[in-house]
C-alpha cells in the first residue's frame, strides 16, 4: 500500500505515525485530566464550587498520609518508651533447659522493649533447639512475657559416629551429651534388623516405672533391641541380662516377673547370669561358678 503524505505542512511525515507530544502538551494533558476529574466530582456531588471539590480531593490525599505518619510516630514512641520495658519473663515446662538458656535461645531479655519482640521469631528460634518439642510465647502488656515449653525428655544414651548423644524413648537422637547438661542414662543399642523392636523400648521403660517388671531403673546399664531375642536389659549391679520376646509381650512380661520373684524368694538371684522369657516359657542361665544343671517348674521353663 503506498504511503499517504500530508501536504501543506512544514514537514512531511507518514500518516500512520504521530508526532511525539512535547512536555508542554503533557502538562496540559494532566491538567486537563485533573480538571475533568474535578468537574466530574462536581457533577456527581452537586457542588457548585469547583474549589470545594479540589479541597475535598486534597483532604482525601492528605488525611491517609497524615494517619500513616502519625502511626509511625506512635509506634516509634512505643518501642522506645520505658513504659513497655520488659520486667518479668515467666518460663514453665523447662526441665533440661535453664531459664537463662531459654531466654538466650528466644532472644528475649529483661530490660528490652516488650513491643520490639517478635513472638513468631521467638517461638521459631526455640523450636530450632534440640530440646524443645512444643513452645508457646505470650506477651502480656505492658511488661511481661509467659513462655511455656514441652521438652524432649531423654531416656537413653546412643553412640553415633564416635559421639555420645541423648535419645528419647523411641531411640531418636536429641542432642550430644555435655558436661553442662549431664545425665546418667542406660546405653541403647539397636542391632541391624531390629527396627521393628524399637517401639517396645518405650514399653520397657513404662513397665519398669510401673513395677510390672520388678527392676530398678537406676541399675539398668544397657538396653538392646535385638531381632532374634526381643528387648534385652543388662543389670550392671548383678551382671545379669533379661531378655523379653515381643511376640507375646504382656504374657512374657508376666512370666518374667514371676520367675524373678521366685528366684528372689529362693535367694538365687546372685547365681543367675541370664533370664529369658519367650514362647510361654522362661529360661534361666546360672553363673559358671554354680555347678550342675537343675530343672525347675518356674513358668514351665528351665534353670540351665
N, C-alpha and C positions, 0 to 999 in steps of 0.2 A: 504494500500500500504506500503510495507516495506521501511524503510529509506535507502537511498544510502549514504554510508560513503566514504569520500575521504581518500584514502590511501597515504602512503609515505609523510606524513606531521607530524610535531611535535605534533599537536593536532588534534584530530578527532572532527568534527562538522557536524551538519546537513547540507546537501547540499542545503536545501531550505532557509537557513539563511546566511547572510553575516556578516562579522566582522565589528564592528563599526569603522569608519575611525578615525585615530588619528589626533591630532592638526596639525601635520606637513603635513599630507595629505590634510587637509582643506586649509592650507595656499597655498600649491602647486596648489590646485584646483582653488582658487580665482585668484592666479597669472596667471595661465594658461588661465582662463576665460578672465582676463583683457587683456592679450597679444593677445588673439584670437579676442577680440573686436577691439583692435588697428590694428591688421592685416586686419580685415575686413574694417575698415576705410581707411586703406592704399590702399587696392584693389579697393574700390569704388571711392575714390578721386583721385587715380592715383599718390599719393605722394610716393616718393622713400625712404624718410627718416622716419623711424618709430618714431623717436624722435619728428618730427614735428607734427605727429598725436597726440602723447601724450601731446604735448604743447597745441594743439587746445582743447583737452579734458579738460585740466586743466583750460584753459581760459573760456571754456563753463560752468565750475562749479563755478569758482571764480567771474565771472562778475555778475551773478544774486545775489550772496551773497553780493558782494560789493554794488550793487544798493540798495538792501534791507537795508543794514547798513546805507548807505547814506540817504535813505528816512526817516529812523527812526531818524537820527540825525537832518535832516532838520525839521521834524515835532516837535521834542522836542525843537529845537531852536525857531520855530514859536510860539508855545503855551506858551513860557516863555518870548517872546520879548515884550517890551513896545510899539513897533510899532502897534501891534494889540490889544492894551488895549482899552476896551470899554469906550467910552467917551460920546456917545449920545444914548438914548433909546426913541423912539417916540411911544406913546400909543394913539390910536384913538378908538372911539366907546364905551369907558367906560362911564357909567352913574352912577351906584351904586358903582362901584369899583374905588378907587383912583389909581393913578399911582404907588404909593408905594405898595399898595396891589397887583397889577398886577405883579410887579417885584418880590415881595415876593413869590407869588404862582408859577411863572415860573422859579425862581432861577437865573434870570439874574440881575447882579448888575454892576453898573458903576465902572470901575476900574479893573474888571476881564478881563482875556484874551478872546477876541472875538472868537477865533478858538476853545477854550476849551468848548464852549457851545454846547450842543446837541439840535438842532432845534426840533427833534422828541420828546425828553423828555420834552422840554419846552411847546410845544403845548399839549402834553398829560396831563401834570400837570395842565395846565389852564383849560382843558376840565373837569377835575375832580371837579373843584369848582362849586358850585350850580348855580352861577350867569352867567356863561359863556355858551352860546349856540354854537357859532362858533368862531374860532380863527385862525389867520394866523401870523406866526413869520418869518420874513425875515432878513437875515444877509447881511449887506452892508459893505464890507471890505473897509478900514481897521478897522473902529472903531464904527460902528453904527448898531443898530437893529431897525426894524419897526414892531410893534405889533398892529394888527387890531382885534378888538373884536366885537362880536354881543352878547349883554347881554339878558338874560331873564328878561323882564320887569314885575314887579309886578302890579297887578290890584286889588287884594283883600287881606284881612286878612282871615285866616282859623284857627279855633280852632281844634286841634287834640291831644288827649291824654293829655289834660291839658296844651298844649304848643301852643303859637300863632305863626303861620307861614305866610310868604308871599306866594301868589299863583298867577299864571298867569291868563290871560283872560279866559282860559278854566277850571279854578279851580284846576290846577295841582300845587302841592306844590313845592316851590323853596327853601326857607331857613327860619330858625327861625327869628323872629323879634328881633333885638338887638338895644341897645341904640346907637351904633356907626353907624348904617345904618337905623335909624328910619324914617319911612314914614307913615303918616296917610292915611289909605285907608278904603273903605267900608268892612264890615264883610260879608263873603259869607257863606250861609247855603244851603246845598244840601240835601233835605229831602229824605228819603227812597223811592225808586221807581221813582225818578225824574232824573235818569241818562240821559234819552232821552232829557230832557230840558236843560241840561248843555251846549250844543252847542250854545244856544241862549244867553248865558251870554256875549259872545263877541259881539253879535249884539246889545245888550243893550248899552254897552259901546260905540260902534261906533255911534249909533243913538243919544246918549246924546252928544257926541263930535260934531256931525254934526248939531245939533239943530233940528233934526227930532222929538226928544222928548224934549219938552221945559222944561228941568230940569237942574239946575246947578249941575255939578258933585261933587262939594265941599260939597253939602248938603245931599248927599246920605250916609246914615249911615249903611244900610244893604241891601243886595240883596239876595233873597231866590229863589231857584229853587224848584217849587212845582209840583207834579204830577197832581194835580187837578186844580190849579189856574195859571199855567204857571210860568212866572217870576214876582216876587213881589219886588218892590222898596220901601224902607222906607225912607222918608224925615224927618230928625231929626228936622230941624228948624220949620217945620209946623206940626210935629207929624201926618203926612199923609202917607197913603200907596197906591201905584199904582200897579195894577195887570194887566198884559197883557197876554192873552191866546196865545198859539203858533200855534193854528190850522190855523189861517189866520194872520200871524204876521204883514205883511205890512198894511193890512186893519185895524187891531185892533190898530196898532200904529197911523195911521192917525186919526182914530176916537178918540183915547185918546188925541191927540194933539188938535183937535177941541174942545173937551169937556173942557180941561184945559184952552184954550184960552177964551171960553165963560164964564167960571167961573171967570176968572180974570177980564174980562170986567164988570161983574156984581158985582165985589168986594165981591165975596162969597167964595173965596178960604180959608179964615180964618175959615169958618164954616164947611169945608169938612174934614172928617176923612178918607175916602177911595174912590178911583175911580177905577172901574174895567171895562176893555174892553174885550168883548168876544161875539162870536156868532152874530156879526153885531150890537151889542148894547153896550151902556156904562151905568153902574150903579154907582151912586154917593151916598155915605152914609155920612150924616151930623153928626156933633158932637151931643152928647146927650143934650147939652145946647140949641140947636136950637129946638124949639118946632114945632110940626105939621109935616105933610107929604106933599110933593109937587110932582106934576107930571111935567115933563119937556120934551120939544121936542128936547133936545140936542142929536143928533145922534140916535134918536129913543129909547133912554134909559130913565132912571128914576132917579130923586133925591129921595132918601129914607131917 
